């Protein structure tokens, strides 16, 4: 049996994003480890990556993104009946991020909350759960967040890409700005990336993360979703994919038959790095910042371990009166930046700790 859902009238009512302002360049990381910075930059197609301030974590990022989503809408937070925070860097091993987020944005205490984990697609899994709750009538609105302050061991290839950011989508049936026409997932036991309990940094299977993991799952999910929807690449105005770096989403988009004008708007990783659970969701937010009524969007997330969630979406007429200006755009977050040297970066990320 195929997992899938016909969204009917369910969709995104409002959205918001948040990206820390600090950045580090790949050349600076390469300088410390004696590597070729230009080669890393071009090989990964990452020109800089975001770095969280020491007092920023998945919870603070989720709160900021959620508040930005609420600022653009007239939703009463007490009408939100579910809060799900997807991340692989929750600050607590035992203590939910979602309860703090719910309290911070002012929801009722009569609410269901959970933290999600599925590598980089935990946020989109939260979107799917939210769709089910809303379409069944169990809740009026559900908040789905994808956020991460991802980790990369000093000197590891991940250190060039692992960054921080978040995106929040409120799912509902009233004043929907983006209808989710259908969602579909493709999942397998593919151990390309993992981090055991108590370990500070993840391990990865090197080249195994490409073809058997990312490309197989993203391409298969996208092709099957388009088949079910009787659609082809030219039917979409925009396409956005999970972005572990700049090269992978560009390559898979071209393999599927999408043109640069369709995928470039949502391609944010070259400027902010891989925000993991927020990656595809921030890219989608960048698209929603400029999308017009009637435009169609294909979005496919990917999480190591491994799986992909695909979404066929259409921008509604509600977008014309939607208050996008009430919160910062993804472009604004991308363009505000303060560069760090490796020393401050290491301090911010807790790679070095001051002696008390």
N, C-alpha and C positions, 0 to 999 in steps of 0.2 A: 504494500500500500504506500502511495506517495504522500508525504506530508505537504499539505498546501492549504490555503484558505482564500476564499473569495471574499474580499473585504466589503462588498456591497457599499453601504454608505459610510463605512468607518474610515477614518483617516486622521491626518495631522491637523489639529485645530490651531496650534501655535508652536513655535520653536525658539530656541535660544542657544548660543554657544559661548564658550569662554576659553581663551588661550593665554597663558602667562606671557608677560612682556619680555622676559629675558631670553637671550639666544646665545648659542655658541656655534662657531663655524667649524666645519670638518677639518679645515687647515690647522686650526688651533689644537684639536684633538690629535691629529696626525703629527704635529710638531713635537708633542710630548712623548709620543711612542715611536718616533723616528720613522714614520711611514710617509708615503707620498700623498699629501693632502689633495692635490688636484686629481689624482687617480681615484681616490675614495669619493671625491665630490662628483666626478663624472660617472664613475661606475655605479654609484647608488642613485644618482640624480637627486642629491640632497645638498642644498646650498647653505642651510642653517637649520638648527632645531631648537624648539622651545625648551626652556628649563624652568621648573617651578621654584619659586622663592621658598626658603626654609619653612615658612608657616603655611605653605599651600600644599594641599593633598587632595585625594579624590573627593573627599567630602566638601571642602571649600570650593573646589572647581565645580562640583555638581550643583551646589547651592547657587553659585553665580550664574551658571547656565540656565538653571530652572527659574531664577528670578528674572533673567532676561526674557525667557519664554512668557512668563506671566505679565511682564511689562507691556508686551505687544498685544495682549488680549484683555478682555473684560471678565475673565474667568475668576470666580470666587474660589480661592484655594480650598475652602471647606467642601467644595463640590468634587474635589479630586478624591477618588475612592481607593486608589492603588498607587504606590510608589515603588518602582524597581530601579535599582542602580547596578548597572553592569560594569565590571572592572576586573582586572587581574592584579591590581595593586591597592585593594582596600586597606586602609590604615590599620584595621584591627583583624586579627585572625578569628577572634570570637567577640563580636559586637557589631551589629549591622551598621552600615553607612546610611542606609535608607531611612532609619528612624530619625537620625539627626537632620537629614535633608528635609524630611516631612515636617519636623518641628520648626525648622528654620524658615520655611516658606509659608507656614501658618495653616497647614491642613487640620482637619478634624482628627481627633484621636480614634474615631471609629473608621479605621482604614487598614487595608492589608498592605504589608511592606515586606520586601525581600531583597537580598543582594544576589546578583547573578554572576556566574563565572563561566566563561567559555572562551578563554584567550581573547582574541580581538573582536569576537562577535557577540559578546555578552550583552552589549547595548541593543543590538538588533533583535536578539532573543527576547529582551524585555519589551520591545515594540510589539513583537508577535503575541506575547502573553497579554499585553494591554489591549490589543485588537480583540482577542477572544473574550476578555472580560467586558469590554464595552459592547461588542456585538451581541453578547448574551443578555445584556441588560443588568448584569450584576453591579456595575459601577457606571456613573455618568461620564467621568473622565479618569484617565490613568496617565501617570507620568512615567516615561521611560527615559533613563539617562545612560549614556555611555561616557565613561571618564577614566583616565589613567594618568599616572605619573610613572611611566614605564621604566624598567631597570635594564642596565647594560653593564656588565663587568668591565672594570678598567682594562683597556687594551683590546677588548673583544669587538668584533665587527658591529655588534648591536649598539655599542656606545656612540656610533656615528648617527644612529637613527632614532633610538628610543627617546621619546619626548613626553610632553604633557599637554592635556587639553580635555575639553568635554563638550558634549552637546545634549540638549534635553528636548524631547518631543512630548507634547501633551496630546493624547489620542482621545477622540470623541466622535459624536455623530451630529453635533450642531455647529454651524458656521465653520465647516471643514474647509481649510484652504488647499489641502492636497488629499485627494481620495486615493486610498491604497486599493487598487483594483484587485490585486492578488499578491499573495506572498507564497514563496515555495522554498524549501530547504533541501540541501544535499549534504549528507554526513557519512563519515567513515572513521574507523580507528586507524588514523595515520599519525604516528608519534614523531612529528617533525620538530616539536618545540615543547619544553616542559620546565617546571621548577618545583622541586619537592618542598614539602612543608619545612620551614625553618631555614631554607637556603635563601640568601639575599639576592642572588642573580640567577636568571634562567640559563638553560643549556639548549642547544639547537643542533639539528642534523645537517648543518652546512648546506650543500647543494640539494640535499633531500627536501629542503623546505620549498624548493621551486616547483619542478614538474609534478611530482607525486602529490604534493600538498596544495600549494596556492593555485597553480594553473589548472590542475585537474578539477578542483572543487569549484572555483569561480567560473570557469568556462562551462562546466557541466550544468551548474545551477542556472547560469544565464541562458544557455541554449534551451534547457527544458522549460524555463519560465516563458521564453519567447514562443516556444512551440505550443504550450498550453494556451497562451494568449493570442495565438495565431498572428504573431507580430514578427517583424524583422528589424534590424538595426536602424534602417532609414525611417521607421515609424516613430522614433524617439528624438526629442529635441536635445535631451541631455542624458549622459550616462556617467555613473560614478561607481568606483570599485574600491575595495579595501586597498590601502596604500602603505605597505611595509617600507616602501621606498618610492622613488619616482619612476623607476624603470618597469617594475612589475605591472602596475595598473595601465601604463601606457602600452605595454606589449600585449596584455590580454585584451584590451580594448580594440587594438588593431587586428588581432587574431579573430575577434568576433565580428569584425566588419564595421566598427565605429570610426568616424572621422575625428580629427583633432578638435574641430569646433564643437563636437558633442561632449568630449570628455575633459577639455582643458579648464572649464569653469570650476569643476569640482576637484581639480587636482591641486591639493594644498600641501601635501607632504614635502615637496621640494623646498618649501619655505619655513615649515614648522616641524618637520620630522614626522615620525610615526607615533601618533597618539593612541595607538592600539584600539581599545574598545570604542574610542571616539572617532577613529579614522574615517570610515565611510560616512558616519553621521555628520561630522564637521564638513566633509565634502558636499554632502547633500544640503547642509545649511547654507553653504556658499552659493549653491544653485538656487535655493529658495530666496536668497537675497535679491535675485535678479529675475526670477521666473515670472512668466505672464500667464494669465488664464488660458486654459486650453492646451498648454504645453505638456508633453509627456516625458516621464523620467524613468530610467531603469537604474536601480541601485542594487549592488551585490556586495555583501560583507563577507569576510573570511575570518575564521578563527582556527588557530592551530589545534591539532588533536583529532580530527579536523572537520570543519564544516563550513558551509556557506548559506547565508540567508539572502534570498532575492526578493525584490519588490518592484512591481509594476505600478506606477503612480501617475496621476493626472492632476494638474493644477486647476482649481475651480475658479469660478467667477468671484468667490469671496476674497480672493487674493487682491482684487482691485481696490477694496476698501480696508484691507488688513493693514494695521499700523506697524509696518516694518521699521519705521524710523524711531520707534520708541526704545530700541535697544541697539547696541553696536553690531555692525555687520562683521562677517568673518574677515572680509578685506581689511577692515579697521584693525581688528586684532592682529592680523598678519603683518600689517605695515608698522604698527607701533612696536618698537624693539629696542632693547639695550643689550649690547654685546658684553659677554663675560670672557675673561681669560680662564685657562684651565684651573687655576688655583681657586678662584671664586666659584666656578662650576662645581668642582669637587667638594667644596665646603657646602654649597647649596644642596647637593645631592647626598650629603652624608657620607661621602667616600673618605673624607678626613674629618676627624672630630677633635675639638679643642679639649685639652686636658683640664679637668676641674681643679 
